[in-house]
């Protein structure tokens, strides 16, 4: 069965080809998860640990109302980013300065969730510590890990993932039908059909097929790599070459496990079947983390034996040999090396002595990409650039790690991190860039302190101070970006210290753009601390500075908060003038990001002036602009504003939106932008007065129960939810487990199917159904289904 697209509770990628076999292992892992909080699948690379974990997660998706989530760790090189990576995969956008592990445990504390940690072996200690911490904090959390070693956590259960079953006897007397019962044979046949349509296991070739899968020890990756050879050679020729290959293997390392020898030998064989240029490209592609596109391959990997115009043909060749996996759709194509194959290529690159040079070229490419992304951010291709940078996040991390760990490269790292300032903010990821900037600024060559003086002295000895100026400029910009991020996390004292250092550097450099940025960040900090008059003065200064420096993106960003300050001061005409200027600039540039935030605040000003209908449409337009960025903070701010706007005329709607807003603020730590707290307090009080305390609390509670998707649809009037069913205010007579089973009954599941889904005995499922019928006074399953529908408890309804 092919895995379908993920539903609301299943956050797993779709399978690209069919899943073969593993029935026993799937059942065993499900059983283990019913007893243990942590289950680790162990085995050599290529044995199928990841596919097994994903299949189990997909099968159990209905058992975990808070979702099945996959955290891919193979491309993560910095242990410090482990918790941040888990938070990103769980879509947690935290803007506080609390320790990340504390934020993560708070988020998971009441969740019933399955978390799949994939490829833990290179972060073994860190994964063990995180898993143990999370399980202590979240009693309903289950973790399914894959690794080449156990994590060593108390209570961990492990299962060694075996190779696929294969015939270990003379098959000449066996029927082809009986042979096809072996998973290894079925996998070989399936993958062979994908490259050679019409391929079948027959009486004529069954002996050769059986010997091939035995030579490969039933290892799925090995079988898949071998099957692709049938594009060019016959089954018998494939077997002959495997025989030759493994006769040579016996003269190699005898201490390695046979399965490891087999897999390595097969990849060796794939390597020898490549042309010299394909081998060279394979090794060079191993510097990429998380995939790449063709343009990156051409710029990073060409040269020294590969002409740029040859790269595309070589990529096609590697895709054809199953070394590279093609991903994406018809408009956006990316490529990825399977982790085992990437590590093999990295070994070849290291042996060649070219690893350092290729990592530097990789860094150069992504430094240039970040710089282009900054230049193009304020324009019609903004959304496309956001998506491109999002896809390259793993490579950006690798480039920053190179700059941090390579002497003399920290200044280049600062340039990359600061170029991404708006990308970092758009992702809601403030903690990670602050961590990179803190470490890069602390590096000895980052242009500050004695190191900065040394850089300047060295430049002076050569007759120029450009080197020192470049380092100082990079440091000043980085300090400003880091201070901006700190301000957005309300870390005002640390931001002030960084701005003071940046100001001293900017004065020495006479850099108008940096000075304008300092005024902007200072004004934003002052605004957030509710000193509105001082904030307006600083933001006016910033606008003038950005105009002098010819920095239109800085101008439009600052106009948003300057107009806000004027609005709060009661200067309505001045506020509208500034809002309109900002909108006109955004529209001229076909910008989405700044326009969405300008519409958010401008809409609030329009509402204050009494034009509620126009204000509501402005908020909804802002939300539509935010959707491509998945800007959950900005969307939450707009939903909050819509609640204020509904308080007078439709107070029940306002109460629901207030409830939905509260749930969103939980994921951010606290409601940001406290300077608008007066609007919130006044509007909530008005809605309570109009609706009555009891009715307000009931509607508010319904809002807190909405999923993020339902809350957004309700705010946009794309759904009539949440309806107020007559029985909704009454407590359910069913327990949480009985409610879960009632939903499955309503979906038409039999007792056997329910037992399989929830990993319980069929007799237990039957007992639960009988209790439900008794409690509700029903005598048929159809009555249960009707009752569930009336309660709004069917999938997609309010929980």
Buried (B, 14 or more C-beta within 10 A) or exposed (E): EEBEEBBBBBBBEEBEEBBBBBEEBBBBBBEBBBEBBBBBBBBBBBBBBBBBBBBBBBBBBBBBBBBBBBBBBBBBBBBBBBBBBBBBBBBBBBBBBEEBBBBBBBBBEEBBBBBBBBBBBBBBEBBBBBBBBBBEBBEBBBBBBBBBEBBEBEEBBBBEBBBBBBBEEEBEEBEBEEBBEBBBBBBBBBBBBBBBEEBEBEEEBBBBBBBBBBBBBBBBBBBBBBBBBBEEEEBBEBBEBBEEBBEEBEEEEEEEEEBBBBBBBBBBBBBEBBEEBBBBBBBBBBBBBBBBBEEBBBBBBBEEEBEEEBBEEBBEBBEBBBBBBEBEEEEEEBBBBBBBBBBBBBEBBEEBEBBEBBBBBBBBBBBEBBBBBBEBBBBEEBBEBBEBBBBBBBBBBBBBBBBBBBEEBBBBBBBBBBBBBBBBBBBBBBBBBBBBBBBBBEBEBBBBEEBBEBBBEEBEEEEEBEBBBBBBBBBBBBBBBBBBBBBBBBBBEBBBEBBEBBBEBBEEBEBBBBBBBBBBBBBBBBBBBEBBEBBBBBBBBBBBBBBEBEBBBBBBBBBBBBBBBBBBBEBEEBBBBBBBBBBEBBEEBEBBBBBBBBBBBBBBBBBBBEBBEEBBBBBBBBBBBBBBBBBBBBBBBBBBBBBBBBBBEBBBBBBBBBBBBBBBBEBBBEBBBBBBEEBBEEBBEBBBEBBEEEBBBBBBBBBBBBBBEBBBBBBBEEBEBBEEBEEBEEEBEBEEEBBBBBBBBBBEBEBEBBBBBBBBEBEBBBBBBEBBBEBBEBEEBEBBBEBBEEBBBBEEBBE
